[in-house]
Structures are given as structure tokens and as C-alpha cells.
Amino acid sequence: MLIIKDILLQLLFVIVPVLLYRNVWLGRSTSNKMSVKSSMVIVCSSISVILAMSFPVQLSNGMAYDLRSIPIIITILYAGYIPGILTIFVMLVVRIVLGGDVVLMTILGTVVYVIIPFLLVNRWYGYSLRKKLTVVLLIGCLKQLSIIGGAMAVLIWRGFPLSIINDYLEPIVEIGYLGLIVQGGAVYFIEFIRESHIIRKQVERSEKLNLISELAASVAHEVRNPLTVVRGFVQLLREETNPKNTEYIRLVLNELDRAEFIISDYLNLAKPHSEMLERLEIADTVKEVTAIMSSYSVMNRVEIHCETEPGLFVESNAVKLKQALMNLMKNGIESMDQGGVLHVTVQAAGNYHVISIKDEGEGMTQEQIEQIGLPFYSTKEKGTGLGLMVTCRIIEAMKGTIDFQSERGHGTQVTIQLPAMYTAGKGGEHGQRSRDVGPTLS
């Protein structure tokens, strides 16, 4: 019964960082600063490690076993280098305070099983669930081997004969299976939480967009009618000979043009779906848009480098797809105040064709990325945010996905995935629709 109690306590201690990930890392914290979230992760993970080490499972062979490695591995993979290193430091300090003659073995064993998590930090969020579970189970096996190797070394160092070492190691191997199950289960639960969080964000975003879309058409038409009348009378006033009035008239017409542009965006937002779908070769469409944007890029001292793979087809509306690509290229060009290069690539990726647009601008913070595509959010001084809203809606209407990756000072990369349309003998009619994901850091 005592060993069952100890195991249940260990499970409770491991749940702490998992629940932390749900409530702090993904939750609506009072502060959006990553430093605050990281500090809370470090504190809770350290407490989890300390408790796991303070109340270990006492095995029948007299040895102690705990699950301290699980919160350490989870912290490294999901929170990053600094939280992981600090959690390891806390664990080593506690190990030294608790004493014993296995401190050195603890240090060596820890080094063995944290190498892989540290190497995978930057790529972890890009892995599929299956790959994550495979990796974390491999890490668990490596950790278990280090524990068994360390235990053998300690037993041999203490003078135990080889004939009875197997009897001592058998309980460690058996409890190790529990460690593997708990470690895999913790990662699975975290991924389930992340999936639920993404779905909730998508639902919230869809509700906002649907509300805007319902109002857009009627409001846009009602506003456009009086603006048309105003434009007509202002143009009649151009015959004024007063230079001062002529300048005022020019300003009025410019602002009317801007109002017309915003109204057009509203109308596009209200009707992102197109009835005219056709088979398009992406390379031709991208090259055409690149040619259209070339003069605008020259004005902004930006070069457009375009690399396309021929023979990639999608089912789409040419006008809508061009509009989405022009919006993204225009944003990329405008982000490079000092000039630069806009990289545009087209390539196949399984059942999808991928369009990538990467600029060398100032980039965005994680908070800014999360706001992309929301109503009335824009990083431009006079922007309305409608352009990106329309773009996101167009891509979604084509059953595609759009992803933004950016880092302050290192530019922004936009990745569009559209279901591939194959000819007979090249993989079927259409690719399957992937899960829509929002702006991103996994």
C-alpha cells in the first residue's frame, strides 16, 4: 500500500507543470510578458521537482525512484532553454542538500537525458503529435538506461556481486515502465490542451469575422451611395480658379479614394467565397502577381526574388488568389523601409502546395502575430487591418491554411498551404484539408 501511495504522490507532482501549461502558458494571464510566464513556469516546475525528490517511491530493493525528470523534460521542450536550465539547477541543488553518495551519478544521468530535449527546443512545436510521442518515449528510454547504468555502477562500486545485481535492478526496470507511460501521457495531455486552445481561438476569431461580415455589405453600400454624390459635386468644383481651393479639393478627392478603398475591402470581406472556381497553375499566378508588384517594389527599393516549381495546380478563383497574394506582397514590401529583398517561393509538400513570402523588414512580436487577421488591427499608421482579414478569409474559403512566423529584427515569413489538385495518376483528385491553425511559436 505504501508504494501505491508513493506512486500516486509522484503522479500528482507531475501533473503540476501540465496544469501550469494550461493555465499560465496558454491561459489569459494578467500580463502578456513572456518573462512573467517563464518565471511562473520555473517556479512551478521547480516545486514539482523538489516535491518529487522529497517523496520518492521506495522500492523493494531499498532504492528510491522518482519522476523528477518528467517536469524537467517538459519544461525544456515547451518553455525553452532558460526555464529548463534553471529547473535543472534547482534539482541539482536539492540533490546536493539531500546528500548521499550518488550526487555525481545524478549529474551524469541528467546530462544524458537532457541533451536531446535541448537540441529539439527550436523544432519541437513543428513536430506532429506522433513524432512528439516517439521522441519523448525515446528520451524516456534513454533516461531509463542512464538510471539502470548508474544503479549498476553504484552497486558495483559498493561491492555487490554480479549474481545479485539483477535482483536489485528488476524493480527499477518495472517502475521504469510507469515512468515511460506517465511521460508519454503528460505530452499527450499537453498536446490535447494545445489543440483545444487553438480550436477555441479559431471559434472566437470566426465569430468576430462573421459578425463583421454580416454588417459589412449593408454598411458599405449605404456609405458608398452618399460618397458617390459627394465625389461628383467635388469634381465639379475643380473649375475653381482659387489655388487654395484647388488644393483643398485635391485633398478631399484623395480622402474619398481612401474611403472607397476601405469600402471595397469591406465588400470583399463580406463575400470571400467565390462561385467561379477553376484549375490554376500556382506558378503562373505567382509570376503574374510578381510582375504587377514589380513597379511598386522598385519605388520602395525592394527586389522580388521568385522561385516557382512548375506543374503545381490548385482549385481556386484566380481573381481572389491574386488579391490575397498582392495584399501579402504589398505588406512585405512596405515593411522594408530601407529596401531589401522579398523572397517568394512555390513548392509541393505532400497533398498541399505551399506559397512562401518572406521579407527582410523589422518583424513583429508574438503579441502582434496573435492579432493578425482580427478586425481593425494593423501595424500601419493608417491601416485598417481589413487587407489581412480579407486575405485570411480568401485562403480559408479555398480550404487552405495561412501561417505567420516573425521575429523582431529578422523579418516575417507568410506560408500559405492550398490543397493540391493532381491530374490522373499523380495522387488523386484533391489533397485532404489540414487542420487550420492560427498566428503562431510551437
C-alpha positions in Angstrom: 0.0 0.0 0.0 2.8 2.4 0.8 4.3 2.0 -2.7 0.9 2.8 -4.2 0.7 5.9 -2.1 4.2 7.0 -3.2 3.3 6.4 -6.9 0.1 8.4 -6.6 2.1 11.3 -5.0 4.6 11.2 -7.8 1.8 11.4 -10.4 0.3 14.4 -8.5 3.7 16.1 -8.6 4.0 15.6 -12.4 0.5 17.0 -13.0 1.6 20.4 -11.7 3.6 21.6 -14.7 1.0 20.1 -17.1 -1.8 22.1 -15.4 0.6 25.0 -15.3 0.9 24.9 -19.1 -2.8 25.1 -19.5 -3.5 27.9 -17.0 -0.4 30.0 -17.4 1.4 29.4 -20.7 -1.8 29.2 -22.8 -4.2 31.0 -20.4 -5.3 34.6 -20.2 -2.7 35.8 -17.8 -2.8 39.4 -16.4 0.4 40.1 -18.2 1.4 39.2 -21.7 5.0 39.4 -21.0 6.9 36.2 -21.7 9.3 36.9 -18.8 6.4 36.7 -16.3 5.1 33.5 -17.8 8.6 32.0 -17.8 9.1 32.9 -14.2 5.9 31.2 -13.2 6.9 28.1 -15.2 10.3 28.0 -13.5 8.7 28.3 -10.0 6.0 25.7 -10.5 8.4 23.2 -12.3 11.0 23.6 -9.5 8.3 23.0 -6.9 7.3 19.9 -8.8 10.9 18.6 -8.9 11.5 19.3 -5.2 8.4 17.5 -4.1 9.1 14.5 -6.4 12.6 14.2 -4.9 11.4 14.7 -1.3 8.8 11.9 -1.5 10.3 9.2 -3.7 8.9 5.7 -4.3 10.7 3.3 -2.0 11.4 0.1 -4.0 11.6 -3.4 -2.6 15.3 -3.4 -3.1 15.8 -0.5 -0.8 16.4 2.0 -3.6 14.4 5.2 -4.2 12.8 6.2 -7.5 11.1 9.5 -8.5 9.7 11.2 -11.6 11.7 14.4 -11.4 12.9 14.0 -15.0 9.4 14.5 -16.4 8.8 18.1 -15.3 12.4 18.9 -16.3 11.9 17.5 -19.8 8.5 19.1 -20.3 9.9 22.5 -19.1 12.8 22.3 -21.6 10.6 21.3 -24.6 7.7 23.6 -24.0 9.2 26.6 -22.2 12.7 26.8 -23.6 16.4 26.9 -22.7 16.4 29.3 -19.7 13.5 27.8 -17.7 14.9 24.3 -18.4 18.4 25.2 -17.2 17.1 26.9 -14.1 14.9 23.9 -13.2 17.9 21.6 -13.6 19.9 23.8 -11.4 17.3 23.7 -8.7 17.2 19.9 -9.0 21.0 19.6 -8.6 21.0 21.9 -5.6 18.3 19.8 -3.9 20.2 16.7 -4.7 23.3 18.1 -3.0 21.3 19.2 0.0 19.7 15.8 0.4 23.1 14.3 0.3 24.1 10.7 -0.4 26.8 9.1 -2.4 25.1 9.3 -5.8 25.3 13.0 -6.5 27.9 12.5 -9.3 25.7 9.8 -10.9 22.7 12.2 -10.7 24.7 14.8 -12.6 25.9 12.4 -15.2 22.5 10.8 -15.7 20.8 14.3 -16.0 23.3 15.3 -18.7 22.5 12.1 -20.7 18.7 12.6 -20.8 18.5 16.4 -21.3 20.8 16.6 -24.3 18.0 15.6 -26.8 15.4 18.0 -25.4 17.8 20.9 -25.6 18.6 20.0 -29.2 14.9 19.9 -30.1 13.7 23.1 -28.4 13.5 25.2 -31.6 11.9 22.4 -33.7 9.6 20.9 -31.1 6.4 22.9 -31.9 6.7 22.0 -35.6 6.5 18.2 -34.9 3.3 16.2 -35.3 1.8 14.5 -32.2 3.0 11.1 -33.3 6.6 12.4 -33.7 6.4 14.2 -30.4 5.3 11.0 -28.6 8.0 9.0 -30.4 10.7 11.5 -29.4 9.6 11.7 -25.8 9.4 8.0 -25.4 12.9 7.7 -26.8 14.1 10.3 -24.3 12.4 8.2 -21.6 14.1 5.1 -22.7 17.4 6.9 -22.7 16.7 8.2 -19.2 15.8 4.7 -18.0 19.1 3.3 -19.4 21.0 6.0 -17.6 19.2 5.1 -14.4 20.0 1.4 -14.8 23.6 2.1 -15.8 24.0 4.4 -12.8 22.5 1.9 -10.4 24.8 -0.8 -11.7 27.8 1.4 -11.3 26.8 2.3 -7.7 26.1 -1.4 -6.9 29.4 -2.5 -8.3 31.2 0.4 -6.6 29.6 -0.8 -3.3 31.0 -4.3 -3.8 27.8 -6.1 -4.7 28.4 -9.4 -6.6 27.1 -9.6 -10.1 25.0 -12.6 -9.2 22.5 -10.5 -7.2 22.7 -7.2 -9.1 19.9 -8.4 -11.4 17.6 -8.8 -8.4 18.3 -5.2 -7.4 17.7 -3.9 -11.0 14.4 -5.7 -11.6 12.2 -3.3 -9.5 13.9 -0.3 -11.3 13.1 -1.8 -14.7 9.5 -2.4 -13.7 8.9 1.1 -12.2 10.6 2.4 -15.3 7.6 1.3 -17.5 5.4 3.6 -15.3 7.8 6.5 -16.0 7.5 5.9 -19.7 3.7 5.8 -19.6 3.5 8.9 -17.4 5.9 10.9 -19.6 4.1 10.0 -22.8 0.7 10.7 -21.2 1.9 14.1 -20.0 3.0 15.1 -23.5 -0.3 13.8 -25.0 -2.3 15.7 -22.5 -0.4 18.9 -23.2 -1.0 18.5 -26.9 -4.7 17.9 -26.3 -4.7 21.1 -24.3 -2.9 23.0 -27.1 -5.4 21.6 -29.7 -8.3 22.7 -27.6 -6.8 26.1 -27.2 -6.3 26.5 -30.9 -9.8 25.4 -31.7 -11.2 27.9 -29.1 -9.1 30.7 -30.6 -10.4 29.8 -34.1 -14.0 29.8 -32.9 -13.6 33.2 -31.3 -11.9 34.6 -34.4 -14.7 33.1 -36.7 -17.4 34.7 -34.5 -15.8 38.1 -34.8 -15.3 37.7 -38.6 -18.9 36.5 -39.1 -20.2 39.5 -37.2 -18.2 41.9 -39.3 -19.2 40.1 -42.5 -22.9 40.3 -41.7 -22.7 44.1 -41.3 -20.1 44.8 -44.0 -22.2 44.6 -47.1 -25.1 46.7 -45.9 -22.9 49.3 -44.3 -20.6 49.5 -47.3 -23.4 50.0 -49.8 -25.1 52.6 -47.6 -21.9 54.6 -47.2 -20.9 54.3 -50.8 -24.0 56.0 -52.2 -23.5 59.4 -50.5 -19.8 59.3 -51.2 -20.5 58.9 -54.9 -22.7 62.0 -54.8 -20.0 64.0 -52.8 -17.4 62.9 -55.3 -19.5 64.2 -58.2 -20.0 67.6 -56.8 -16.4 68.0 -55.6 -15.2 67.2 -59.2 -17.5 70.0 -60.5 -15.7 72.4 -58.1 -12.4 71.7 -59.8 -13.2 74.6 -62.1 -12.4 76.9 -59.2 -9.6 79.2 -60.1 -8.6 79.9 -56.5 -5.3 77.9 -56.0 -6.1 77.4 -52.3 -9.5 75.9 -53.0 -7.9 73.7 -55.7 -5.6 72.2 -53.1 -8.5 71.6 -50.7 -10.4 69.8 -53.5 -7.4 67.6 -54.2 -7.2 66.6 -50.5 -10.9 65.8 -50.5 -10.7 63.6 -53.5 -7.7 61.7 -52.1 -9.6 61.0 -48.9 -12.6 59.9 -50.9 -10.4 57.5 -52.8 -9.2 56.1 -49.5 -12.8 55.7 -48.3 -13.7 53.9 -51.5 -10.7 51.6 -50.9 -11.9 50.7 -47.4 -15.4 50.1 -48.6 -14.1 47.7 -51.3 -12.3 45.8 -48.6 -15.5 45.5 -46.6 -17.3 44.2 -49.6 -14.6 41.6 -50.2 -14.7 40.6 -46.5 -18.4 40.1 -46.7 -18.1 37.8 -49.8 -14.9 35.8 -49.5 -16.3 32.7 -51.2 -16.3 32.7 -55.0 -18.6 30.6 -57.2 -16.1 30.7 -60.1 -13.5 28.0 -59.2 -11.1 26.9 -61.8 -7.9 24.8 -62.1 -5.0 27.1 -61.7 -1.2 26.6 -62.0 0.2 28.4 -59.0 3.5 29.3 -60.7 1.7 31.3 -63.4 -0.4 33.1 -60.9 2.5 34.0 -58.6 4.6 35.2 -61.6 1.7 37.4 -62.8 1.3 38.9 -59.3 5.1 39.4 -59.1 5.1 41.3 -62.4 2.2 43.5 -61.2 4.0 44.3 -58.0 7.4 44.9 -59.6 6.9 48.6 -60.2 5.7 49.2 -56.6 8.7 47.3 -55.3 11.1 49.4 -57.4 9.5 52.6 -55.9 10.3 51.2 -52.4 13.8 50.0 -53.3 12.8 46.3 -52.9 13.8 43.4 -55.1 11.5 40.5 -55.6 13.2 37.1 -55.9 10.7 34.5 -57.2 11.3 30.7 -57.3 8.5 28.6 -58.5 8.0 24.9 -59.2 6.0 24.3 -62.4 3.1 21.9 -62.8 1.5 22.6 -59.4 -2.2 23.0 -59.7 -5.0 24.1 -57.2 -8.7 24.6 -57.5 -9.2 28.3 -56.8 -10.5 31.6 -58.1 -7.8 33.5 -60.0 -9.0 37.0 -59.0 -9.3 36.1 -55.3 -6.0 34.3 -55.1 -4.2 37.2 -56.9 -5.8 39.7 -54.4 -4.6 37.7 -51.4 -1.0 37.4 -52.8 -1.0 41.1 -53.7 -2.0 42.0 -50.2 0.8 39.9 -48.7 3.4 41.1 -51.1 2.4 44.7 -50.6 2.7 44.3 -46.8 6.1 42.7 -47.2 7.4 45.5 -49.5 6.1 48.2 -47.2 7.7 46.6 -44.1 11.2 47.2 -45.6 11.6 50.9 -45.1 15.3 50.8 -46.0 14.8 48.5 -49.0 15.7 44.8 -49.2 14.7 41.6 -50.9 11.2 39.9 -50.9 11.6 36.2 -51.3 8.6 34.3 -53.0 8.7 30.6 -53.4 6.3 27.9 -54.6 6.8 24.2 -53.9 4.9 21.0 -53.4 4.5 19.4 -49.9 2.6 16.2 -49.9 -1.1 16.8 -50.5 -0.6 20.6 -50.4 1.2 23.2 -52.5 3.0 25.8 -50.4 3.4 29.5 -51.2 6.0 31.3 -49.0 6.5 35.1 -48.9 9.4 36.2 -46.8 10.5 39.8 -46.2 13.5 41.4 -44.5 11.6 44.0 -42.6 11.6 44.8 -38.9 9.4 41.8 -38.0 6.7 41.5 -35.3 6.4 40.5 -31.7 4.5 37.4 -30.7 1.7 39.6 -29.4 1.4 41.3 -32.8 1.3 38.0 -34.6 -1.5 36.8 -32.5 -3.6 39.8 -33.5 -3.1 39.3 -37.3 -6.4 38.9 -39.1 -8.5 40.3 -36.3 -10.9 43.2 -37.0 -9.4 46.6 -37.2 -5.9 45.5 -36.2 -3.0 46.9 -38.2 0.7 47.7 -37.6 0.5 50.5 -40.1 -0.2 54.1 -39.0 -3.1 54.5 -41.4 -4.0 50.8 -41.8 -7.4 49.3 -41.1 -6.4 45.6 -40.9 -9.0 44.8 -43.5 -6.5 43.7 -46.1 -5.2 40.8 -44.0 -8.7 40.0 -42.8 -9.8 39.6 -46.4 -6.6 37.6 -47.2 -7.2 35.2 -44.4 -10.9 34.8 -45.4 -9.9 34.1 -49.0 -7.4 31.4 -48.1 -9.9 29.8 -45.6 -12.6 29.8 -48.4 -10.1 27.8 -50.5 -9.8 25.2 -47.7 -6.2 26.3 -47.2 -4.2 27.5 -44.2 -2.1 30.6 -43.7 0.7 30.9 -41.1 2.8 33.9 -40.0 6.2 33.5 -38.5 8.2 36.5 -37.4 10.9 37.7 -35.1 11.6 41.3 -34.2 14.5 42.5 -36.4 14.5 39.4 -38.6 11.6 39.9 -40.9 8.3 38.0 -41.4 7.5 34.8 -43.3 4.0 34.0 -44.5 3.3 30.4 -45.5 0.1 29.5 -47.4 -0.9 25.9 -47.9 -3.5 25.1 -50.5 -4.9 21.6 -51.2 -3.2 20.1 -54.2 -5.1 19.3 -57.4 -3.5 16.4 -59.1 -4.1 15.1 -62.6 -4.9 11.4 -63.0 -2.1 9.2 -61.9 -0.4 11.8 -59.7 -2.0 11.2 -56.4 -5.8 11.6 -56.8 -8.1 14.4 -57.3 -7.5 16.6 -54.3 -5.5 16.6 -51.2 -7.2 16.4 -47.8 -7.9 19.6 -45.8 -5.4 20.1 -43.0 -6.3 21.5 -39.6 -6.5 25.3 -39.7 -4.0 26.9 -37.4 -3.6 30.5 -36.2 -0.6 33.0 -35.8 1.9 31.3 -34.4 5.5 29.8 -31.9 5.2 26.0 -31.5 
